[in-house]
Amino acid sequence: MKILIINASPRKNGNSAFISDALAEKYADKCEVINLNQLEIKPCTACRSCKANNSLCVINDDISTQVYSKLLSADKIVLISPNIMGFISSLAKILTDRFYCLKTSDRKTKFEENKKMFFILTQGAADRNHGEMAVSWAKKFFEQYGLKTFTMVIPNCSYDNHDGVKIKLDEIKMNVSMF
């Protein structure tokens, strides 16, 4: 099984990176990690060239040259984003906006059947409901691309330590493995 782990945090050593590193260690030779904060990425320009040509995005950046092929070839995708003001990070938003080309002009997904998306939202708030809007959106969004989706909110992830993530790390690993 090929697992693609995408860390969508703008912070180099934040909680999302901590989870990403822990999963990469667990799945070592079965996975690849992409840190969006290390890539040159651009937002969708709504040019619709992908629909007109039934192709991938024409924007020449690291999403086009590195990410699309890995998204399409992975068996399981793990997307980790911090909760930014009740939603996903700007890096995660740019990536998901760029999913537009991952449907054909007749609205069929380009993902293989039974591909899985495991979405993790880290947040400082103790109340899981603080991330409800983001995880509800993520589930609906990824399922429209035919991805079987599991979402998880990890609360108590403060900026200055990884204690909240450490408490949940075994649960995260177990859920990623079982999903």
C-alpha positions in Angstrom: 0.0 0.0 0.0 1.3 3.4 -1.0 0.5 6.2 1.4 0.9 9.9 0.6 1.2 12.2 3.7 0.6 15.9 3.1 1.5 18.3 5.8 -0.4 21.5 5.1 0.9 23.6 8.0 2.8 26.8 7.3 4.8 26.1 10.5 7.9 24.0 10.0 7.9 22.3 13.4 4.2 22.5 14.4 1.8 19.8 15.5 0.9 18.8 11.9 4.5 18.3 11.1 4.9 16.2 14.3 2.0 13.9 13.2 3.4 13.8 9.7 6.9 12.7 11.0 5.4 10.1 13.3 3.3 8.6 10.5 6.3 8.6 8.1 8.3 6.8 10.7 5.6 4.2 11.1 5.0 3.6 7.4 8.7 4.2 6.4 9.0 2.4 3.0 5.3 2.6 2.2 4.9 6.3 2.3 6.0 9.7 1.0 5.7 13.0 2.8 5.0 16.3 1.1 5.4 19.5 3.2 3.4 22.1 1.3 5.3 24.9 3.1 8.4 23.8 1.2 6.8 23.9 -2.2 6.3 26.7 -4.7 2.6 26.7 -5.2 0.1 29.0 -6.8 -3.7 29.4 -6.4 -6.1 28.3 -9.1 -6.8 31.0 -11.6 -10.1 29.6 -12.7 -8.9 29.6 -16.3 -10.8 26.3 -16.9 -8.1 25.1 -19.3 -8.2 21.8 -17.5 -11.8 21.3 -18.4 -11.5 22.5 -21.9 -8.5 20.2 -22.5 -9.6 17.4 -20.1 -6.1 17.7 -18.6 -4.4 18.4 -15.3 -3.8 22.0 -14.3 -1.7 24.2 -16.7 -0.2 26.3 -13.9 3.6 25.5 -13.8 4.3 25.0 -10.1 5.1 22.2 -7.7 1.5 21.0 -7.4 1.5 20.3 -11.2 5.0 18.9 -11.4 5.2 16.9 -8.1 1.9 16.6 -6.3 -0.8 15.5 -8.8 1.0 12.3 -9.9 1.5 11.3 -6.3 -2.1 12.1 -5.4 -3.3 9.9 -8.2 -1.0 7.0 -7.6 -1.3 6.7 -3.8 -3.6 4.2 -2.3 -4.3 6.3 0.8 -3.8 10.1 1.2 -3.3 11.6 4.7 -3.9 15.3 4.7 -3.0 17.1 7.9 -3.9 20.8 8.4 -4.0 23.1 11.4 -7.3 24.7 12.2 -7.0 28.3 11.2 -9.9 30.4 12.4 -12.3 27.5 12.2 -11.1 26.2 8.8 -8.1 24.6 7.0 -4.8 26.3 6.4 -4.2 28.6 3.4 -1.8 25.9 2.0 -4.5 23.2 2.3 -7.0 25.5 0.7 -4.8 26.2 -2.3 -4.2 22.5 -2.7 -7.9 21.6 -2.5 -8.8 24.5 -4.9 -6.3 22.9 -7.3 -8.3 19.6 -7.1 -10.6 21.2 -9.7 -8.7 19.5 -12.6 -9.0 16.1 -10.9 -12.5 15.8 -12.4 -13.1 15.4 -16.1 -15.1 17.9 -18.1 -18.1 15.5 -17.6 -17.5 15.6 -13.8 -16.1 12.2 -13.3 -13.3 11.8 -10.8 -9.7 11.0 -12.0 -9.0 9.1 -8.8 -9.2 5.4 -8.9 -12.1 3.7 -7.2 -11.7 2.9 -3.5 -8.9 5.5 -2.9 -8.9 6.7 0.7 -8.5 10.2 2.2 -7.7 10.5 5.9 -8.1 14.1 7.0 -6.6 15.3 10.3 -7.3 18.7 11.7 -5.1 19.9 14.6 -6.3 22.7 16.8 -5.5 24.6 19.9 -9.1 24.6 21.2 -10.1 21.8 23.6 -13.6 21.6 22.1 -13.6 19.3 19.1 -16.7 21.1 17.8 -14.5 24.1 17.0 -13.2 22.2 14.0 -16.6 20.8 13.0 -17.1 23.2 10.0 -13.7 22.2 8.6 -14.1 18.4 9.0 -17.7 18.5 7.7 -16.6 20.5 4.6 -13.6 18.1 4.1 -15.7 15.0 4.2 -18.2 16.4 1.6 -15.4 17.9 -0.5 -13.3 14.7 -0.8 -16.2 12.4 -1.2 -17.3 14.4 -4.3 -14.0 13.2 -5.8 -14.9 9.6 -5.0 -12.5 9.4 -2.1 -13.6 7.3 0.9 -13.0 9.8 3.7 -12.3 9.6 7.4 -11.9 12.8 9.4 -10.3 13.4 12.8 -10.0 16.5 15.0 -7.0 16.6 17.4 -7.7 19.2 20.1 -5.4 20.8 22.6 -2.6 21.3 20.1 -1.0 24.5 21.4 1.7 26.3 19.5 4.4 25.8 21.9 4.3 22.1 22.5 3.2 18.7 21.1 1.5 17.4 24.3 -2.0 17.3 22.8 -0.7 15.4 19.7 1.4 13.0 21.8 -1.7 11.9 23.8 -3.6 11.1 20.5 -0.7 9.7 18.5 -1.4 6.0 19.1 -5.1 6.6 18.2 -4.1 8.5 15.0 -1.8 5.7 13.9 -4.4 3.0 14.7 -7.1 4.9 12.8 -4.8 5.5 9.7 -3.9 1.8 9.7 -7.5 0.5 10.1 -9.0 2.9 7.6 
